Amino acid sequence: MKKIAYIGAGPSALLGAQALLNKGDYQISIYDKNNRSGGAAYTGIPSWRFSLAFIDRVEKELKEKGTQFYYNVEVGKDIPFAKLREENDVVVVAIGAQIENLAGFEAGNGYEAGLTLLYNLNILHQEKDYQEKYQSAIVWGGGNVAMDCCRSLKRILPDVQLLYRRSQDEMPASKGEVKDAVKEGVVFHYLENIADIVRDVKGSVTGVQADTMVLGEKDESGRASVHVQEGSKHFIPADLVVAAVGQKVDFSVLDEGLKTLSKSEHKTNLEGVFVCGDALYGPAMIGNAIKDGKACSEEVFEYLSQGH
Ligand SMILES: Cc1cc2nc3c(=O)[nH]c(=O)nc-3n(C[C@H](O)[C@H](O)[C@H](O)COP(=O)(O)OP(=O)(O)OC[C@H]3O[C@@H](n4cnc5c(N)ncnc54)[C@H](O)[C@@H]3O)c2cc1C
């Protein structure tokens, strides 16, 4: 029986593995550094917004078909990537886009990235710690991660503001999320961007220096470009600042040499190694990850059918 290892137990891996087992008999192993399946839908999306019941159903079905799950195993640290390649005919890298962007500022003492905040609240349940340390928070960003951050913080802190550098029309977060956040009491500041994080002598965050922004011509993303309004710098106090300004993919923990060929090809420069989901095309949505995990399985199926 051909052997396949998945690195990551997010939606793309689980639904990809399920699609492969619908096509034939394979021995599949799934490794994840977390303590359960779900990927970003587990560590990032709060449980009051997304149920993992669907993930659990797929996981159960996979286990019934003989799939082995290895949790709390970080490939590249706890087990070498090369070992997985030696022991399997195919390795599918489905590690998501989990490298956070801190926008060049040092994390700590009141400044952190959105995925860290959500992990601390969703998985480590550190609500009390945050309540003891902080009164007021600024969330920086305009996507769904920013919405989950401000809505989660509003559940535990009295004063939560969101700063987004463009206008409401350009905001990538879903309209429903924005509406709910406003209803829950998050104060939105559009056309405001953080220029600097302000700290006291002990290094604790006391607020931000923000610029007012003005919209200009459309840029290469098709959205209006944004520019700093001269002389608009102003201080906004807060003791916690959370940056939710993007994530990226990083394969270096696995193998410095691993490279994808394009944003739509699952095979890579390494023989027998495929990449799928957010790890292939960057942060997107669960539906994309599911679709892509299945599409990757087609390629893996073809590859193994050719006698590899
Ligand atoms: C806060 C937040 C809110 C979101 N909101 C929505 C939403 O409302 N609707 C929507 O459709 N989508 C949403 N998404 C996006 C969605 O969750 C992702 O697009 C989707 O989970 C990607 O699936 P994936 O399988 O490609 O990767 P992921 O779900 O990111 O899974 C990757 C897995 O790989 C594991 N991993 C990484 N490196 C290693 C390693 N070296 N060894 C072992 N395991 C490793 C990780 O622990 C993780 O479990 C949100 C994401 C976040 C972060």
The ligand as a Gaussian input file, in Angstrom:
#p B3LYP/6-31G(d) Opt

LIG

0 1
 C       -8.476000      34.312000      12.914000
 C       -8.904000      33.669000      11.637000
 C      -10.196000      33.836000      11.227000
 C      -10.650000      33.222000      10.055000
 N      -11.938000      33.364000       9.693000
 C      -12.405000      32.690000       8.626000
 C      -13.778000      32.713000       8.286000
 O      -14.569000      33.395000       8.913000
 N      -14.198000      31.996000       7.216000
 C      -13.337000      31.244000       6.479000
 O      -13.773000      30.570000       5.535000
 N      -12.023000      31.196000       6.770000
 C      -11.539000      31.892000       7.825000
 N      -10.204000      31.836000       8.144000
 C       -9.273000      31.157000       7.232000
 C       -9.252000      29.625000       7.382000
 O       -9.217000      29.258000       8.732000
 C       -8.022000      29.091000       6.634000
 O       -8.057000      29.572000       5.307000
 C       -7.975000      27.574000       6.607000
 O       -7.999000      27.051000       7.911000
 C       -6.716000      27.111000       5.878000
 O       -6.647000      25.712000       5.919000
 P       -5.253000      24.941000       5.694000
 O       -5.553000      23.510000       5.900000
 O       -4.665000      25.354000       4.403000
 O       -4.257000      25.495000       6.805000
 P       -4.447000      25.707000       8.406000
 O       -5.885000      25.661000       8.785000
 O       -3.674000      26.923000       8.705000
 O       -3.756000      24.430000       9.012000
 C       -2.367000      24.275000       9.010000
 C       -2.000000      23.297000      10.115000
 O       -0.613000      22.961000       9.958000
 C       -0.041000      22.826000      11.252000
 N        1.412000      22.999000      11.121000
 C        2.080000      24.102000      10.707000
 N        3.399000      23.844000      10.684000
 C        3.573000      22.580000      11.099000
 C        4.710000      21.744000      11.293000
 N        5.944000      22.160000      11.011000
 N        4.513000      20.487000      11.768000
 C        3.250000      20.032000      12.055000
 N        2.132000      20.787000      11.889000
 C        2.305000      22.036000      11.404000
 C       -0.705000      23.914000      12.060000
 O       -0.637000      23.628000      13.440000
 C       -2.145000      23.863000      11.510000
 O       -2.953000      23.014000      12.294000
 C       -9.725000      32.449000       9.295000
 C       -8.406000      32.299000       9.709000
 C       -8.001000      32.898000      10.871000
 C       -6.563000      32.728000      11.322000

